[in-house]
Amino acid sequence: MRKQVRFLLVLLAILLAGSSGCGEPKGQLSGKIYDDTTKELVTGSVVVTLTGETSITVTNGQYQFIDVPAGEKTLMIQAEGYKTYTASVHIKADQTITKDVHLVQGTDSPGLVFSIAEALVPGVTSFPTGTNDSTTCAEVNYPYYVAKYQVTYELWKRIYDWATSDDRGVGQYHFQNAGQMGGSREPGPKTDQHPVTTINWRDAMVWCNALTEYYNDQNTTNLACVYTYEGQIVRDSRDENVSVCDNVIAENANGFRLPTSMEWELAGRFRGNDSTNTVDGFSNPYFTKGNSASGATGSYTDADATDAVGWHSDNSGDSTHPVGEKEANTLGIYDMSGNVWEWCFASNPGPLGTYRVMRGGSWFNASNYQRIGYMQNTYPQNAHGYNGFRPVRTKS
């Protein structure tokens, strides 16, 4: 009888040991919490919440979640005197994900009916530019907000329908292109969470004015439209209004707009206190190397590093994808490299007229076009299934 009991106990122990690795895959998340202005740890009472986990309160500027089920989660951090921080994080099985956070001083805007997810890019004294990091830029020494996601078709259409309504009277908008839901080599299923495509530079620029007016209409705010001509807000991107669109004045206003080429590159390169795959000679903040995709841990020739952050011709299946499916960069900005090219306001001379700058590469192009230091010139009337954009706005 004793032998039978002993045998059963051994068998039970074996079964329990074998089952310990068969549960739900789990990982860990940890990081430090900094003041975005002072760059010092926030040592007051900070409440940290992660989807599906019990909220924790920390006072040493550091947080940690262990045994977190793998998958996409929402991280939220709240502290008195700071704006609420939210970001999506992807927990990976048997890995520790490090996510440092920079809290912005201030309070959450009350009563906003409509908003878009934005990341604050801190101004810097200088940063490296170009694919080989051989030049520096010192002109982006001010803070500004960048949309965390490329403009989806859902957001484009929402603003487009409101702006082009006959109810707007003299304030009605007109666009050369109506936009489409994503893009691909062959017709296939898309959702309104794919980036809007088949819009040209003029459409994107005018839509930013419409976004500003819609934002004000919904929230009773008073952001000022950026793009004007002879003192009038530009609301028409059609071909018959080319002379106006191509000669707009970009006012120093706080409304939504296209980024300058250097604003785009800084938002793509900024790496905070993370020195992974960064340019020598710069520290706190560090900047991603120009031969790499935004947020990547290696150059564009490192397939794993590039695939983790962007869609390109080798991994896209010849199509756009819903925004935000790849890993974000340090600032929490998604798809800065890949999915669709992004229009910038910057211009360069071309043989048949003025070029406008595009950044980031797309699902249609090879991974070398996703290098954060690479700049593409194209004509402002071009509208393709791999062209999109994201708005920015100057911090008031």
C-alpha positions in Angstrom: 0.0 0.0 0.0 2.8 2.4 0.9 4.5 1.7 -2.5 1.2 2.6 -4.2 0.8 5.9 -2.3 4.4 6.8 -3.0 3.9 6.0 -6.7 0.8 8.2 -6.8 2.6 11.1 -5.0 5.5 11.0 -7.5 3.1 10.8 -10.4 1.2 13.8 -9.1 4.4 15.8 -8.7 5.5 15.0 -12.3 2.1 16.1 -13.6 2.2 19.4 -11.6 5.7 20.1 -12.8 4.7 19.4 -16.4 1.7 21.6 -16.3 3.5 24.7 -14.9 4.7 25.8 -18.3 1.4 25.2 -20.0 -0.5 28.2 -18.7 -1.3 31.5 -20.4 1.9 33.1 -21.8 3.1 36.0 -19.7 5.6 38.7 -19.6 6.7 41.7 -17.6 6.5 45.5 -18.0 8.7 48.0 -16.1 10.0 51.5 -16.5 10.9 54.9 -15.1 8.6 58.0 -14.8 10.3 61.3 -15.6 9.2 64.9 -15.6 9.3 66.0 -19.2 10.6 69.4 -18.4 13.2 68.7 -15.7 14.1 65.2 -17.0 14.2 64.0 -13.3 12.3 61.1 -11.8 8.8 62.0 -10.6 9.0 61.0 -6.9 5.6 62.1 -5.8 2.6 59.8 -5.6 2.0 58.3 -9.1 -0.9 55.9 -10.0 0.0 53.4 -12.7 -2.7 51.4 -14.4 -2.4 48.5 -17.0 -5.2 46.8 -18.7 -6.4 43.8 -16.7 -4.0 44.5 -13.8 -4.5 46.0 -10.3 -3.5 49.7 -10.2 -0.3 50.4 -8.3 0.9 53.6 -6.6 4.6 54.3 -6.8 6.7 57.1 -5.1 10.2 56.3 -6.4 9.6 57.1 -10.1 9.7 53.5 -11.1 7.0 50.9 -11.8 6.8 47.2 -12.6 4.1 44.7 -13.5 5.0 41.0 -13.5 3.2 37.9 -14.8 1.2 40.0 -17.3 -0.8 38.0 -19.9 0.8 38.6 -23.3 -0.9 40.9 -25.8 -1.8 44.5 -26.4 -2.4 46.6 -23.3 -3.1 50.2 -22.4 -0.8 51.8 -19.9 -2.1 54.9 -18.0 -0.2 57.0 -15.6 -1.6 59.8 -13.5 0.1 62.2 -11.0 -1.0 65.5 -9.5 0.3 68.4 -11.5 0.7 66.4 -14.7 -1.4 65.5 -17.7 -2.7 61.9 -17.8 -0.4 59.7 -19.9 -1.7 56.9 -22.0 0.0 54.5 -24.4 -0.4 51.1 -26.0 2.2 48.5 -25.0 2.6 45.0 -26.4 3.5 42.4 -23.8 5.5 39.6 -25.1 5.7 36.1 -23.5 8.7 35.5 -21.4 10.1 38.9 -22.0 10.5 42.1 -19.9 9.3 45.2 -21.8 10.9 48.5 -20.7 8.7 51.6 -21.2 10.0 54.8 -19.7 7.5 57.6 -19.5 7.8 61.4 -19.6 4.9 63.2 -17.9 4.0 66.7 -19.1 3.3 69.3 -16.5 -0.3 70.7 -16.5 -3.8 69.4 -16.2 -6.1 67.5 -18.5 -8.2 69.6 -20.8 -11.8 69.5 -19.4 -14.8 68.9 -21.5 -13.1 68.0 -24.8 -15.7 66.3 -27.1 -13.3 65.6 -29.9 -9.5 64.9 -29.7 -6.8 63.0 -31.5 -4.0 61.0 -29.8 -0.9 63.1 -29.8 2.7 62.8 -28.5 4.7 65.8 -27.3 8.1 66.2 -29.0 10.4 68.3 -26.8 12.5 70.9 -28.6 16.2 70.1 -28.7 19.3 72.3 -29.2 20.4 70.1 -32.1 20.1 66.6 -33.6 21.7 64.6 -36.3 20.1 64.4 -39.8 20.5 62.4 -43.0 20.9 58.7 -43.6 24.6 58.8 -42.5 24.1 61.3 -39.7 26.6 63.6 -41.2 24.7 66.9 -40.7 23.0 68.5 -37.7 19.8 70.5 -37.4 19.4 73.3 -34.8 16.1 74.8 -36.0 13.6 72.6 -34.0 14.2 74.1 -30.5 10.6 74.3 -29.5 8.0 71.7 -28.3 5.2 70.5 -30.6 2.6 67.8 -30.8 2.6 65.0 -33.3 -0.4 62.7 -34.0 0.5 59.2 -32.7 -1.2 57.6 -35.7 -1.3 58.2 -39.4 -4.6 59.8 -40.4 -7.1 56.9 -40.8 -9.8 56.8 -43.4 -12.3 57.0 -40.5 -10.8 60.3 -39.3 -10.3 61.7 -42.8 -13.9 60.9 -43.8 -15.3 62.4 -40.6 -13.7 65.7 -41.1 -14.2 65.6 -44.9 -17.9 65.1 -44.6 -18.3 67.9 -42.1 -16.1 70.3 -44.1 -17.7 69.7 -47.5 -21.3 70.0 -46.3 -23.5 72.6 -48.0 -24.5 73.7 -44.5 -21.1 75.4 -44.1 -22.0 78.1 -46.7 -19.1 80.4 -47.4 -17.0 78.3 -45.1 -17.5 75.1 -47.2 -14.4 73.1 -48.2 -13.5 71.5 -51.5 -11.0 68.8 -52.2 -9.4 67.5 -55.4 -9.5 63.9 -54.1 -12.0 62.2 -51.8 -9.4 59.8 -50.4 -9.7 56.0 -50.1 -9.5 53.3 -47.5 -5.8 52.2 -47.6 -4.0 50.9 -50.6 -2.8 47.7 -52.2 -1.6 46.2 -55.5 -4.7 44.1 -55.9 -8.3 44.8 -54.6 -8.8 43.4 -51.1 -10.7 43.9 -47.9 -9.8 47.1 -45.9 -11.2 48.8 -42.8 -11.6 52.5 -42.0 -8.7 52.0 -39.6 -6.3 51.7 -42.5 -4.6 55.0 -43.3 -6.3 57.3 -45.8 -4.5 57.2 -49.2 -4.8 58.7 -52.7 -4.7 62.2 -51.4 -2.2 64.8 -52.6 -0.2 67.4 -50.7 -2.7 70.1 -51.3 -5.6 67.9 -50.0 -3.6 67.1 -46.8 -2.7 70.7 -46.3 -6.2 72.0 -46.7 -7.6 69.1 -44.6 -5.4 70.3 -41.7 -7.3 73.6 -41.8 -10.6 71.7 -41.8 -9.4 69.6 -38.8 -8.6 72.8 -36.9 -12.1 74.3 -37.6 -13.8 71.0 -36.7 -11.8 70.8 -33.5 -13.0 74.3 -32.5 -16.6 73.5 -33.5 -16.7 70.4 -31.3 -14.8 71.7 -28.3 -15.6 75.5 -28.3 -11.8 76.1 -28.5 -10.1 78.8 -30.6 -7.2 77.2 -32.4 -6.1 79.3 -35.4 -5.9 77.9 -38.9 -2.3 77.7 -40.1 -2.7 78.0 -43.9 -3.8 81.3 -45.4 -3.6 83.2 -48.6 -3.9 87.0 -48.7 -5.3 86.8 -45.2 -8.0 84.2 -46.0 -8.2 80.6 -44.7 -7.4 78.2 -47.6 -10.4 75.8 -48.0 -10.0 74.5 -51.6 -7.4 72.0 -52.8 -8.9 71.5 -56.3 -6.7 71.9 -59.4 -8.3 75.2 -60.2 -7.0 76.6 -56.9 -3.4 75.5 -57.5 -1.9 79.0 -57.5 -3.4 79.6 -54.1 -2.4 76.3 -52.5 1.1 76.3 -53.8 1.7 79.8 -52.4 0.0 79.5 -49.0 1.4 81.3 -46.0 2.1 79.0 -43.1 1.1 81.3 -40.2 2.7 80.9 -36.8 -0.6 79.6 -35.5 -1.5 76.9 -33.0 -3.8 74.9 -35.3 -3.2 71.6 -37.0 -0.7 71.5 -39.9 1.8 69.3 -41.8 5.2 68.9 -40.1 8.3 70.5 -41.5 10.7 67.9 -42.8 13.0 68.5 -39.8 10.1 68.3 -37.3 9.2 64.9 -38.8 12.8 63.7 -38.6 13.2 64.7 -34.9 9.9 63.0 -34.0 11.2 59.9 -35.7 14.7 59.9 -34.2 14.1 61.1 -30.6 15.0 58.3 -28.2 15.1 60.0 -24.8 17.5 58.2 -22.4 17.5 55.0 -24.4 20.9 54.6 -26.1 20.0 51.6 -28.2 21.1 52.0 -31.9 21.9 55.7 -31.5 24.3 58.3 -33.0 27.6 58.8 -31.3 28.2 62.2 -29.8 24.6 62.8 -28.5 23.2 61.8 -25.2 20.1 62.5 -23.0 18.4 62.7 -25.4 19.8 60.1 -27.7 18.8 59.9 -31.4 18.1 56.8 -33.6 20.7 56.3 -36.4 19.6 57.7 -39.7 20.1 54.3 -41.5 17.3 52.8 -39.3 13.6 52.8 -39.2 12.0 54.9 -36.5 12.3 53.2 -33.1 14.2 50.2 -34.6 17.0 48.5 -32.6 19.2 48.0 -35.7 19.7 49.4 -39.2 17.3 48.8 -42.0 19.4 45.7 -43.1 18.4 44.1 -39.8 15.1 42.4 -40.9 13.9 41.6 -37.4 14.5 45.1 -36.1 12.9 46.8 -39.1 9.9 44.4 -39.2 9.1 45.1 -35.6 8.3 48.8 -36.3 7.2 49.1 -39.9 5.3 47.7 -42.9 7.3 47.5 -46.2 7.3 45.5 -49.4 8.9 42.4 -47.8 6.3 42.0 -45.0 3.2 44.0 -45.9 1.6 41.4 -48.2 1.3 44.2 -50.9 -1.2 46.2 -48.8 -1.6 48.8 -46.1 -2.5 47.7 -42.6 -4.6 49.2 -39.8 -2.6 51.9 -38.1 -0.8 51.1 -34.8 -0.2 47.4 -35.4 3.6 47.7 -35.2 5.7 48.8 -32.2 5.7 52.5 -31.4 8.9 54.5 -31.2 10.1 56.0 -27.9 7.6 58.9 -28.0 4.7 56.5 -28.5 4.3 57.3 -32.2 3.3 54.5 -34.6 4.1 53.8 -38.2 6.6 56.6 -38.5 8.4 54.2 -40.8 6.3 52.3 -43.3 2.6 51.7 -44.1 2.3 55.0 -46.0 4.5 57.8 -47.0 3.8 61.0 -45.0 3.5 64.4 -46.6 5.6 67.3 -45.1 5.2 71.0 -45.7 8.8 71.4 -46.8 9.5 72.0 -50.5 12.5 71.6 -52.9 12.9 72.8 -56.5 12.2 70.2 -59.2 12.7 70.2 -63.0 8.9 70.6 -63.7 8.0 72.7 -60.7 8.2 72.6 -56.9 8.6 69.3 -55.1 7.1 68.6 -51.7 8.8 66.3 -49.3 7.6 62.9 -48.2 9.0 60.8 -45.3 8.9 57.3 -43.9 8.5 54.9 -46.8 5.5 52.6 -47.3 4.0 49.2 -47.7 4.9 49.4 -51.4 8.6 50.2 -51.0 11.7 48.3 -49.8 12.9 48.7 -46.3 15.8 51.0 -47.2 13.1 53.7 -47.9 12.2 53.5 -44.2 15.5 54.9 -43.0 14.6 57.8 -40.7 17.1 60.1 -42.4 15.8 59.5 -45.9 13.9 62.2 -47.7 11.7 61.7 -50.9 10.7 64.5 -53.3 7.5 64.3 -55.3 5.1 66.7 -56.9 2.3 68.1 -54.8 -0.4 66.9 -57.2 0.6 63.2 -56.9 -2.0 61.0 -55.2 -1.3 57.3 -54.8 -2.3 54.3 -52.7 0.9 54.6 -50.7 0.6 58.4 -49.8 -0.8 59.5 -46.5 0.1 62.0 -43.7 -0.2 62.8 -40.0 -0.8 66.3 -38.5 1.2 68.2 -36.0 0.6 71.4 -34.0 2.7 73.9 -32.1 2.5 73.7 -28.4 0.7 76.9 -27.2 
